Amino acid sequence: MEEGIQARYEARARVLKALSHPTRLFIVDQLSLRDHCVNELTEMIGSDVSTVSKHLSVLRNAGIIDDDKRGTQVFYSLRVPCITQFFGCVEAVVKTQAEHQIASVR
């Protein structure tokens, strides 16, 4: 495989890997609605600040989210909001797979 093509697939894999955790998917969904600080996300998720911060770091390092210091708090936002359009495609795959499994049982 050509080097440039390989790099592109590796970059895609990094983004997909960052999205491959239910908590991070939840964070992306919440950030699609509005910016949130870590304390708000921690409360919604029901986890400790350290764990949520690690999830945010993974998303930030993959280029999915940005952070913005406002006073004493850091707020997070989606860098590229169209990432949520991908979720519609994922939901279609999940639905199709469920329908296929139901049909095969009959």
Backbone bond lengths (Angstrom), bond angles and torsions (degrees), N, CA, C in turn:
res aa  C-N    CA-C-N  psi(-1)  N-CA   C-N-CA  omega(-1)  CA-C   N-CA-C  phi
1 M - - - 1.446 - - 1.534 108.10 -
2 E 1.304 116.07 138.36 1.457 122.14 -179.65 1.534 110.55 -62.69
3 E 1.330 116.51 145.23 1.462 122.10 -174.61 1.530 113.15 -57.47
4 G 1.326 117.87 -44.39 1.461 121.32 179.65 1.516 112.50 -64.37
5 I 1.314 115.33 -38.68 1.461 120.28 178.32 1.520 110.01 -68.41
6 Q 1.315 116.89 -42.25 1.469 122.20 177.84 1.524 110.06 -58.86
7 A 1.319 116.98 -44.92 1.469 120.88 -180.00 1.521 111.11 -62.35
8 R 1.316 116.94 -38.83 1.469 120.23 179.56 1.530 110.42 -64.33
9 Y 1.322 117.87 -43.59 1.465 120.64 179.04 1.529 111.45 -67.32
10 E 1.311 116.75 -35.77 1.464 119.70 176.80 1.527 110.99 -65.75
11 A 1.332 117.24 -38.99 1.462 121.32 177.38 1.526 110.51 -64.50
12 R 1.319 116.81 -42.52 1.467 120.15 176.80 1.522 110.59 -61.43
13 A 1.315 116.38 -42.91 1.463 120.46 -179.25 1.530 111.41 -62.58
14 R 1.342 117.31 -37.10 1.471 120.08 177.69 1.525 111.21 -62.02
15 V 1.326 116.74 -42.76 1.468 120.30 178.75 1.527 109.89 -64.80
16 L 1.328 116.91 -46.84 1.460 119.87 -179.37 1.526 111.60 -63.91
17 K 1.320 117.17 -38.54 1.468 120.57 178.02 1.523 110.02 -63.35
18 A 1.323 117.34 -40.23 1.465 120.47 179.17 1.521 111.14 -64.17
19 L 1.309 117.20 -29.98 1.469 121.55 -179.79 1.525 112.99 -87.19
20 S 1.318 117.44 -1.34 1.464 120.77 -170.20 1.527 114.55 -86.71
21 H 1.316 116.94 31.10 1.469 120.74 176.30 1.523 108.02 -135.10
22 P 1.331 117.84 133.94 1.469 120.48 -178.23 1.533 114.07 -54.19
23 T 1.315 117.60 -38.95 1.464 119.90 179.98 1.521 110.97 -65.75
24 R 1.319 117.08 -40.25 1.463 119.32 179.38 1.525 111.24 -69.15
25 L 1.325 117.41 -34.79 1.463 119.93 174.67 1.530 110.10 -63.38
26 F 1.326 116.47 -41.03 1.460 120.98 177.29 1.529 110.71 -61.60
27 I 1.323 116.56 -44.27 1.467 120.96 179.34 1.523 110.25 -59.96
28 V 1.314 117.48 -45.92 1.467 120.75 179.55 1.526 109.80 -60.81
29 D 1.334 117.22 -43.67 1.466 119.81 177.32 1.518 111.29 -58.80
30 Q 1.327 117.06 -45.14 1.470 120.15 -178.86 1.530 111.25 -65.87
31 L 1.323 116.53 -39.04 1.465 119.65 179.58 1.528 111.84 -71.99
32 S 1.319 117.32 -18.31 1.468 119.13 175.67 1.529 110.32 -72.06
33 L 1.334 116.61 -20.40 1.464 121.47 179.40 1.524 112.02 -86.69
34 R 1.348 115.35 -41.02 1.465 121.06 177.67 1.521 109.43 -173.80
35 D 1.330 115.72 166.00 1.461 120.98 176.38 1.528 109.21 -66.35
36 H 1.338 115.39 147.74 1.468 120.97 177.83 1.516 109.71 -138.38
37 C 1.328 115.55 150.24 1.470 120.50 171.74 1.530 107.95 -91.91
38 V 1.301 115.83 166.65 1.468 120.80 -176.08 1.526 110.77 -61.82
39 N 1.324 118.23 -35.51 1.465 120.10 -179.44 1.525 111.39 -64.87
40 E 1.326 117.04 -40.53 1.469 120.33 177.65 1.528 110.50 -63.57
41 L 1.324 115.91 -45.52 1.457 120.07 -179.62 1.527 111.13 -64.76
42 T 1.319 116.37 -39.72 1.464 121.06 178.70 1.519 110.58 -59.90
43 E 1.325 116.14 -44.13 1.461 121.00 179.30 1.533 110.95 -63.73
44 M 1.325 117.55 -43.68 1.465 121.23 -179.25 1.527 111.88 -65.84
45 I 1.325 115.77 -38.40 1.464 121.19 -175.93 1.525 111.00 -80.08
46 G 1.327 116.04 -32.55 1.459 119.82 -178.98 1.513 112.32 80.10
47 S 1.301 116.07 32.87 1.460 121.91 -179.87 1.522 108.42 -124.58
48 D 1.312 116.91 178.56 1.468 119.58 179.12 1.530 110.34 -84.69
49 V 1.318 115.78 159.53 1.468 122.22 -176.83 1.520 111.30 -58.99
50 S 1.319 117.77 -38.51 1.464 121.52 -178.44 1.528 111.19 -60.92
51 T 1.312 116.92 -45.35 1.466 121.27 -179.27 1.523 110.85 -65.40
52 V 1.327 116.41 -46.01 1.469 120.38 -179.94 1.528 109.87 -63.46
53 S 1.323 117.02 -40.12 1.463 120.76 178.34 1.525 111.34 -61.42
54 K 1.324 117.17 -38.04 1.471 120.39 177.06 1.523 110.77 -64.09
55 H 1.331 117.01 -42.63 1.462 120.35 177.33 1.533 110.53 -62.10
56 L 1.319 116.48 -43.02 1.462 120.69 178.54 1.526 111.12 -62.38
57 S 1.309 116.67 -38.22 1.460 121.63 178.46 1.527 111.34 -63.31
58 V 1.319 116.83 -42.25 1.469 120.99 178.12 1.528 109.96 -61.19
59 L 1.335 116.28 -45.84 1.465 120.73 -179.99 1.527 111.44 -65.23
60 R 1.318 116.88 -39.85 1.464 121.18 179.86 1.526 110.52 -67.16
61 N 1.317 117.19 -44.43 1.469 121.20 -179.49 1.527 112.38 -64.66
62 A 1.322 116.63 -26.51 1.464 120.70 178.07 1.530 111.79 -84.92
63 G 1.338 116.92 -5.18 1.458 120.64 178.67 1.517 114.23 84.92
64 I 1.321 117.21 14.64 1.461 121.41 -176.96 1.523 111.73 -85.45
65 I 1.325 116.65 -35.34 1.467 120.03 -178.89 1.519 111.34 -126.66
66 D 1.320 114.50 160.49 1.464 123.41 173.34 1.513 108.64 -117.64
67 D 1.312 116.21 158.81 1.462 120.14 173.27 1.522 109.25 -123.65
68 D 1.325 115.21 150.62 1.452 122.13 -175.79 1.518 108.80 -143.57
69 K 1.332 116.12 115.47 1.462 119.79 -179.79 1.527 108.90 -77.08
70 R 1.333 115.15 124.71 1.461 122.61 178.11 1.520 107.41 -126.41
71 G 1.313 115.36 102.29 1.462 119.50 -175.13 1.513 109.51 67.27
72 T 1.323 115.71 -122.34 1.467 120.19 -178.77 1.522 112.68 -95.55
73 Q 1.331 117.45 -3.21 1.455 120.35 -177.33 1.526 111.32 -113.44
74 V 1.316 114.16 154.26 1.459 121.23 175.42 1.527 107.44 -108.80
75 F 1.324 115.68 126.47 1.456 120.99 178.39 1.520 109.18 -105.93
76 Y 1.312 114.70 144.88 1.457 122.16 -177.86 1.522 109.61 -112.82
77 S 1.326 115.84 144.15 1.465 122.54 178.87 1.519 108.53 -143.82
78 L 1.322 115.17 161.91 1.468 119.49 176.13 1.518 108.88 -74.96
79 R 1.293 116.95 131.76 1.461 121.54 177.07 1.529 110.02 -71.67
80 V 1.330 115.94 -42.18 1.463 121.60 -179.59 1.539 106.82 -130.59
81 P 1.333 117.32 94.16 1.469 120.79 -174.32 1.529 114.89 -57.79
82 C 1.317 118.48 -21.19 1.470 119.89 -179.20 1.520 112.24 -65.94
83 I 1.330 118.55 -8.86 1.471 120.53 177.94 1.521 110.60 -55.85
84 T 1.341 117.02 -30.35 1.464 119.87 -178.48 1.530 112.06 -69.94
85 Q 1.322 117.77 -20.60 1.469 120.01 176.02 1.529 110.69 -64.61
86 F 1.297 116.03 -30.43 1.460 121.57 177.30 1.526 110.61 -61.39
87 F 1.330 116.58 -33.83 1.459 120.75 -178.51 1.523 111.73 -63.40
88 G 1.333 117.75 -32.29 1.457 120.91 176.41 1.516 111.03 -61.71
89 C 1.300 116.06 -40.26 1.456 121.31 177.58 1.533 110.13 -66.47
90 V 1.316 117.00 -42.75 1.468 121.07 178.50 1.527 109.84 -60.77
91 E 1.329 116.97 -43.89 1.467 121.22 178.83 1.530 110.68 -61.14
92 A 1.320 117.61 -37.93 1.467 121.11 178.18 1.526 110.61 -64.17
93 V 1.324 117.01 -39.95 1.466 120.77 177.18 1.526 109.79 -63.99
94 V 1.333 117.35 -45.36 1.469 122.01 -179.73 1.530 109.86 -60.32
95 K 1.330 117.07 -45.69 1.465 121.60 -179.75 1.525 111.18 -63.36
96 T 1.317 116.39 -45.58 1.465 120.69 -179.93 1.523 110.95 -62.35
97 Q 1.324 116.60 -41.01 1.461 120.95 179.40 1.521 110.48 -65.22
98 A 1.322 117.76 -42.67 1.469 120.94 178.51 1.529 110.43 -62.62
99 E 1.329 116.89 -43.30 1.465 120.86 178.56 1.519 110.76 -62.97
100 H 1.302 117.03 -40.59 1.465 121.72 178.61 1.537 110.51 -63.01
101 Q 1.316 116.32 -43.84 1.474 119.97 179.72 1.531 111.18 -65.08
102 I 1.326 117.21 -40.31 1.466 120.66 178.38 1.523 110.20 -64.28
103 A 1.325 115.96 -42.90 1.463 120.66 -179.77 1.521 111.48 -64.23
104 S 1.321 117.57 -36.41 1.469 120.48 -178.36 1.529 111.71 -73.36
105 V 1.336 117.70 -22.09 1.454 121.29 178.18 1.523 110.88 -76.20
106 R 1.315 115.62 -31.31 1.474 120.37 -177.47 1.470 113.04 -70.09
